[in-house]
Amino acid sequence: MLEDDLDDWRPIQCRGVRGATVATANTPEAIWAATRELLFTMIHYNGIEAADVASAYFTTTADLTAAYPATAARQLGWLDVPLLCGHEMAVPNSLGNCVRILLHWNTRKEQTEIHHIYLHEAMTLRPDKDSLPPIPAEEIAQYMQTL
């Protein structure tokens, strides 16, 4: 459900929420683990409910081909959210093993209230967005056990 707070007077708008991280290897497990951590952190810091997500777009750099990163969203219980995967542009000297997410989120929040999340080596992509600490792996594992 949409966040129920004192800002109910604001119109609901579709906002973009961005994030990026890196996978430790080109294996399904590494891609899914990195994507789960990133998506969970995006959800946690923004208060996102799956029912309010219009769609999600996942990309990887061309060196990650072992699995679809969107599978991690299904692992987190996002069974009804439309998901799509693709590859990023192959820009010379760009960050490798990178997973990116763009969520289209229906919310009353203003653009300036949204936390875009960049974890691990991907913090170099947006050094202005490195003020949020990552969620401990144990918290993500506990959440996964509730699904």
N, C-alpha and C positions, 0 to 999 in steps of 0.2 A: 504494500500500500504506500501511497505517497506520504512523505513525512508530515506528521501532524504536530504543528508547532504554532507559535504566535504569528508566523508569517503567512497565515492562510489567505490574507488579502492579496498576496502576489499571484499573478497568473501562472499556470503550469506551462513551462516551456521545455522544449527538447534542447538539452545541453550536451556538449561533448566533454568526456572525461578521458584524459590520455594517461598512458603509462608505458614504461619500458623497463626491461631487465635483460639479463643474459642467462643462457643455459650453460651448464658446465660441460656439456658434451652433446653430440648429435645422436642422442638415444631417446626413445619415447619417454622413458622415466625422467631424464634430465629436462626435457622440454616441458613435460607436464608439471614437474615439481616447480620449475621456475615460473611457469604461467600461473599455477595455483597460488604461489606466494604473492605474485604481482596482483592478480585479480582480487584475492582476499584482502590485501592491503588497500586497494582502491575502494573496495566495498566498505571496509572498516572505517577509513578516514572520512568517507563522504556520506556514510549512512545509507548506502544504496540497497534497495530491495529489488530482487529479480523481477517482480511484477511491474516495476516502474521502468525497466530497461526496454527500450524500443528495439534495439539490436546491438550487436557487438561485432567489431571487425578486428581480427587478429592477423598480424603479419610476422614473418620471420625473415631474417636475412637468408640469402641463397644457400648458406652453409648449413642450415637446419632443415633437414628433409625427412627425418625419421618418423615424425608424427604430426598430426594436426594439433596445434596449441589449443584450439577450441574445445578439444576433449576435456581439458582441465576444467572448463566452465561446467560441463556436464557432470564431472566428478564432484563439483561443488553444489550440485543440485539445480543448475540452470537448465531444466529440461524443456521449457517452453519458450525460451528466448531465442530469436533468430540469430544464428552465428555464421560467420563467414571467415575463411582464411585466405591469405595470399602471401606473396613475397614482396619485400621492400625493394626499392630500386638498388641496383648494384653500383653504388657510388665508390670510386677508388678511395682506399684508406679509411673507410667508415668502420664503425664498431661491428665486430663479428659476433656470431652466436646470439644475436639480439632478437628478442621477442617484444613486439609492441602491441598494445591494445588501445582501441578507440571505442568507448561505450557511448551510445546515444541514449541519454537518460532523461526521462520526463520528471521534472522537479520544479519546485518553487524557488530554489536557490538562485542567487545572482551569479553571474560568471565569475566574479571575484571571490565567491565563497567556495568554489570548487577546488579540491586538492588534486593536482596532477602528480602522479607518483613515478619516480625514477629510482630504481634500486641498483645496488652494486655498481658494476662498471658503467651501467647506463646513466648514472648520475652525471657523467661527463657530457651527456647530450644536453642536459638542462641544469647547469650548476646553480641556477637561481631557484631550483625546486628541490633542494637537498635538505630541507629543514625537518622533514618527517622521518622518524626512525622506522626501520622495518619491523614488521610483526614477528615475534619469536616463532620459530618453527613448531614449537610445542603447542602454541595456541591454534595454529592452522591444523595440526594433527588432531587436537581435541575437537575442533569444529567438524573435521572430516568424519569422526566417529559418530557424530550426531545425525548424519545423513542416512 
